[in-house]
Protein backbone atom coordinates (compact mmCIF):
# COMPACT_ATOMS: atom_id res chain seq x y z
CA UNK A 1 0.00 0.00 0.00
CA UNK A 2 1.43 3.39 -0.99
CA UNK A 3 -0.73 5.58 1.26
CA UNK A 4 -1.82 7.54 -1.81
CA UNK A 5 -5.44 8.52 -2.36
CA UNK A 6 -7.61 10.68 -4.55
CA UNK A 7 -10.89 12.21 -3.42
CA UNK A 8 -13.05 14.12 -5.88
CA UNK A 9 -15.70 16.62 -4.89
CA UNK A 10 -17.86 19.34 -6.37
CA UNK A 11 -19.62 21.98 -4.34
CA UNK A 12 -21.61 25.10 -5.05
CA UNK A 13 -22.12 28.18 -2.93
CA UNK A 14 -24.58 31.00 -3.50
CA UNK A 15 -24.50 34.43 -1.90
CA UNK A 16 -26.63 37.55 -2.23
CA UNK A 17 -24.78 40.84 -1.83
CA UNK A 18 -26.39 44.29 -1.49
CA UNK A 19 -24.18 45.80 -4.21
CA UNK A 20 -24.44 45.80 -8.00
CA UNK A 21 -22.54 43.13 -10.00
CA UNK A 22 -19.95 45.66 -11.19
CA UNK A 23 -18.99 46.44 -7.60
CA UNK A 24 -18.86 42.79 -6.50
CA UNK A 25 -16.78 41.92 -9.57
CA UNK A 26 -14.45 44.84 -8.84
CA UNK A 27 -13.75 43.43 -5.36
CA UNK A 28 -12.31 40.34 -7.13
CA UNK A 29 -10.34 42.36 -9.69
CA UNK A 30 -8.74 45.00 -7.44
CA UNK A 31 -5.54 43.68 -5.80
CA UNK A 32 -5.92 45.72 -2.59
CA UNK A 33 -9.57 44.79 -2.08
CA UNK A 34 -8.97 41.10 -2.88
CA UNK A 35 -6.05 40.94 -0.44
CA UNK A 36 -8.27 42.33 2.35
CA UNK A 37 -11.11 39.81 1.99
CA UNK A 38 -9.31 36.79 0.59
CA UNK A 39 -5.75 36.63 1.88
CA UNK A 40 -5.90 37.66 5.50
CA UNK A 41 -3.62 40.01 7.37
CA UNK A 42 -0.68 37.61 7.83
CA UNK A 43 -0.58 36.32 4.23
CA UNK A 44 1.45 37.41 1.21
CA UNK A 45 -0.88 38.05 -1.73
CA UNK A 46 -0.19 38.76 -5.41
CA UNK A 47 -2.89 39.32 -8.04
CA UNK A 48 -2.52 39.67 -11.82
CA UNK A 49 -6.20 39.72 -12.75
CA UNK A 50 -6.33 39.03 -16.49
CA UNK A 51 -6.78 35.96 -18.68
CA UNK A 52 -3.53 34.05 -18.26
CA UNK A 53 -2.74 36.01 -15.09
CA UNK A 54 -1.88 34.42 -11.77
CA UNK A 55 -2.87 34.87 -8.17
CA UNK A 56 -0.65 33.62 -5.35
CA UNK A 57 -1.56 33.55 -1.67
CA UNK A 58 1.10 32.42 0.82
CA UNK A 59 0.35 31.84 4.46
CA UNK A 60 0.65 29.30 7.25
CA UNK A 61 -1.72 26.72 8.64
CA UNK A 62 -2.37 27.14 12.38
CA UNK A 63 -0.01 24.15 12.90
CA UNK A 64 2.77 26.10 11.16
CA UNK A 65 2.79 24.37 7.75
CA UNK A 66 3.44 26.76 4.86
CA UNK A 67 0.45 26.94 2.52
CA UNK A 68 0.69 28.25 -1.04
CA UNK A 69 -2.48 28.70 -3.09
CA UNK A 70 -1.86 29.52 -6.77
CA UNK A 71 -4.54 30.26 -9.36
CA UNK A 72 -4.45 30.90 -13.11
CA UNK A 73 -7.31 32.85 -14.73
CA UNK A 74 -8.70 31.19 -17.86
CA UNK A 75 -11.84 33.23 -18.59
CA UNK A 76 -12.92 36.66 -17.39
CA UNK A 77 -16.11 38.35 -18.58
CA UNK A 78 -16.32 41.71 -16.82
CA UNK A 79 -19.15 41.89 -14.29
CA UNK A 80 -20.42 38.41 -15.31
CA UNK A 81 -18.01 35.50 -14.93
CA UNK A 82 -14.57 34.34 -13.75
CA UNK A 83 -13.11 30.88 -14.40
CA UNK A 84 -9.82 29.84 -12.84
CA UNK A 85 -7.85 26.75 -11.89
CA UNK A 86 -5.96 26.47 -8.62
CA UNK A 87 -3.45 24.32 -6.82
CA UNK A 88 -2.77 24.19 -3.10
CA UNK A 89 0.57 23.11 -1.69
CA UNK A 90 1.07 22.27 1.99
CA UNK A 91 4.80 22.63 2.37
CA UNK A 92 6.22 20.95 -0.72
CA UNK A 93 3.27 18.55 -1.08
CA UNK A 94 0.57 19.12 -3.67
CA UNK A 95 -2.73 18.88 -1.78
CA UNK A 96 -5.50 20.00 -4.12
CA UNK A 97 -6.13 20.79 -7.80
CA UNK A 98 -9.38 22.55 -8.65
CA UNK A 99 -11.43 24.38 -11.27
CA UNK A 100 -13.67 27.21 -10.06
CA UNK A 101 -16.40 29.16 -11.85
CA UNK A 102 -17.81 32.33 -10.30
CA UNK A 103 -20.94 33.86 -11.83
CA UNK A 104 -22.29 37.33 -11.02
CA UNK A 105 -25.90 38.21 -11.80
CA UNK A 106 -28.25 41.02 -10.87
CA UNK A 107 -30.73 40.34 -8.08
CA UNK A 108 -32.88 43.41 -7.63
CA UNK A 109 -30.42 46.16 -6.74
CA UNK A 110 -27.87 43.62 -5.56
CA UNK A 111 -25.90 40.66 -6.86
CA UNK A 112 -26.45 36.92 -6.81
CA UNK A 113 -23.05 35.21 -6.81
CA UNK A 114 -22.81 31.53 -7.72
CA UNK A 115 -19.50 29.76 -7.13
CA UNK A 116 -18.93 26.19 -8.29
CA UNK A 117 -15.71 24.34 -7.49
CA UNK A 118 -14.66 20.95 -8.83
CA UNK A 119 -11.66 19.64 -6.93
CA UNK A 120 -9.31 16.70 -6.62
CA UNK A 121 -7.92 16.20 -3.11
CA UNK A 122 -4.68 14.24 -2.93
CA UNK A 123 -3.43 11.87 -0.24
CA UNK A 124 -5.71 13.18 2.53
CA UNK A 125 -3.84 16.49 2.83
CA UNK A 126 -7.09 18.45 2.54
CA UNK A 127 -10.70 17.36 2.88
CA UNK A 128 -13.61 18.56 0.72
CA UNK A 129 -15.48 19.87 3.78
CA UNK A 130 -12.45 21.96 4.80
CA UNK A 131 -12.26 23.55 1.34
CA UNK A 132 -15.99 24.25 1.21
CA UNK A 133 -15.89 25.86 4.68
CA UNK A 134 -12.81 27.92 3.80
CA UNK A 135 -14.45 29.12 0.59
CA UNK A 136 -17.63 30.01 2.48
CA UNK A 137 -15.51 31.96 4.98
CA UNK A 138 -13.86 34.07 2.31
CA UNK A 139 -17.20 34.75 0.63
CA UNK A 140 -18.29 36.13 4.01
CA UNK A 141 -15.13 38.24 3.91
CA UNK A 142 -16.20 39.51 0.49
CA UNK A 143 -19.52 40.55 2.01
CA UNK A 144 -17.70 42.46 4.75
CA UNK A 145 -15.48 44.11 2.12
CA UNK A 146 -18.56 45.28 0.22
CA UNK A 147 -19.96 46.83 3.42
CA UNK A 148 -16.80 48.94 3.68
CA UNK A 149 -18.16 50.97 0.76
CA UNK A 150 -16.55 51.74 -2.55
CA UNK A 151 -14.13 54.65 -2.95
CA UNK A 152 -16.08 57.83 -3.68
CA UNK A 153 -19.29 56.56 -2.06
CA UNK A 154 -20.57 57.98 1.22
CA UNK A 155 -18.69 56.13 3.96
CA UNK A 156 -16.56 54.42 1.35
CA UNK A 157 -12.91 53.62 1.89
CA UNK A 158 -10.59 52.33 -0.75
C-alpha positions in Angstrom: 0.0 0.0 0.0 1.4 3.4 -1.0 -0.7 5.6 1.3 -1.8 7.5 -1.8 -5.4 8.5 -2.4 -7.6 10.7 -4.6 -10.9 12.2 -3.4 -13.1 14.1 -5.9 -15.7 16.6 -4.9 -17.9 19.3 -6.4 -19.6 22.0 -4.3 -21.6 25.1 -5.0 -22.1 28.2 -2.9 -24.6 31.0 -3.5 -24.5 34.4 -1.9 -26.6 37.6 -2.2 -24.8 40.8 -1.8 -26.4 44.3 -1.5 -24.2 45.8 -4.2 -24.4 45.8 -8.0 -22.5 43.1 -10.0 -19.9 45.7 -11.2 -19.0 46.4 -7.6 -18.9 42.8 -6.5 -16.8 41.9 -9.6 -14.4 44.8 -8.8 -13.8 43.4 -5.4 -12.3 40.3 -7.1 -10.3 42.4 -9.7 -8.7 45.0 -7.4 -5.5 43.7 -5.8 -5.9 45.7 -2.6 -9.6 44.8 -2.1 -9.0 41.1 -2.9 -6.1 40.9 -0.4 -8.3 42.3 2.4 -11.1 39.8 2.0 -9.3 36.8 0.6 -5.7 36.6 1.9 -5.9 37.7 5.5 -3.6 40.0 7.4 -0.7 37.6 7.8 -0.6 36.3 4.2 1.4 37.4 1.2 -0.9 38.0 -1.7 -0.2 38.8 -5.4 -2.9 39.3 -8.0 -2.5 39.7 -11.8 -6.2 39.7 -12.7 -6.3 39.0 -16.5 -6.8 36.0 -18.7 -3.5 34.1 -18.3 -2.7 36.0 -15.1 -1.9 34.4 -11.8 -2.9 34.9 -8.2 -0.7 33.6 -5.4 -1.6 33.6 -1.7 1.1 32.4 0.8 0.3 31.8 4.5 0.6 29.3 7.2 -1.7 26.7 8.6 -2.4 27.1 12.4 0.0 24.2 12.9 2.8 26.1 11.2 2.8 24.4 7.8 3.4 26.8 4.9 0.4 26.9 2.5 0.7 28.3 -1.0 -2.5 28.7 -3.1 -1.9 29.5 -6.8 -4.5 30.3 -9.4 -4.5 30.9 -13.1 -7.3 32.9 -14.7 -8.7 31.2 -17.9 -11.8 33.2 -18.6 -12.9 36.7 -17.4 -16.1 38.3 -18.6 -16.3 41.7 -16.8 -19.2 41.9 -14.3 -20.4 38.4 -15.3 -18.0 35.5 -14.9 -14.6 34.3 -13.7 -13.1 30.9 -14.4 -9.8 29.8 -12.8 -7.8 26.8 -11.9 -6.0 26.5 -8.6 -3.5 24.3 -6.8 -2.8 24.2 -3.1 0.6 23.1 -1.7 1.1 22.3 2.0 4.8 22.6 2.4 6.2 21.0 -0.7 3.3 18.6 -1.1 0.6 19.1 -3.7 -2.7 18.9 -1.8 -5.5 20.0 -4.1 -6.1 20.8 -7.8 -9.4 22.5 -8.7 -11.4 24.4 -11.3 -13.7 27.2 -10.1 -16.4 29.2 -11.9 -17.8 32.3 -10.3 -20.9 33.9 -11.8 -22.3 37.3 -11.0 -25.9 38.2 -11.8 -28.3 41.0 -10.9 -30.7 40.3 -8.1 -32.9 43.4 -7.6 -30.4 46.2 -6.7 -27.9 43.6 -5.6 -25.9 40.7 -6.9 -26.5 36.9 -6.8 -23.1 35.2 -6.8 -22.8 31.5 -7.7 -19.5 29.8 -7.1 -18.9 26.2 -8.3 -15.7 24.3 -7.5 -14.7 20.9 -8.8 -11.7 19.6 -6.9 -9.3 16.7 -6.6 -7.9 16.2 -3.1 -4.7 14.2 -2.9 -3.4 11.9 -0.2 -5.7 13.2 2.5 -3.8 16.5 2.8 -7.1 18.4 2.5 -10.7 17.4 2.9 -13.6 18.6 0.7 -15.5 19.9 3.8 -12.5 22.0 4.8 -12.3 23.5 1.3 -16.0 24.2 1.2 -15.9 25.9 4.7 -12.8 27.9 3.8 -14.4 29.1 0.6 -17.6 30.0 2.5 -15.5 32.0 5.0 -13.9 34.1 2.3 -17.2 34.7 0.6 -18.3 36.1 4.0 -15.1 38.2 3.9 -16.2 39.5 0.5 -19.5 40.6 2.0 -17.7 42.5 4.7 -15.5 44.1 2.1 -18.6 45.3 0.2 -20.0 46.8 3.4 -16.8 48.9 3.7 -18.2 51.0 0.8 -16.6 51.7 -2.6 -14.1 54.7 -3.0 -16.1 57.8 -3.7 -19.3 56.6 -2.1 -20.6 58.0 1.2 -18.7 56.1 4.0 -16.6 54.4 1.3 -12.9 53.6 1.9 -10.6 52.3 -0.8 
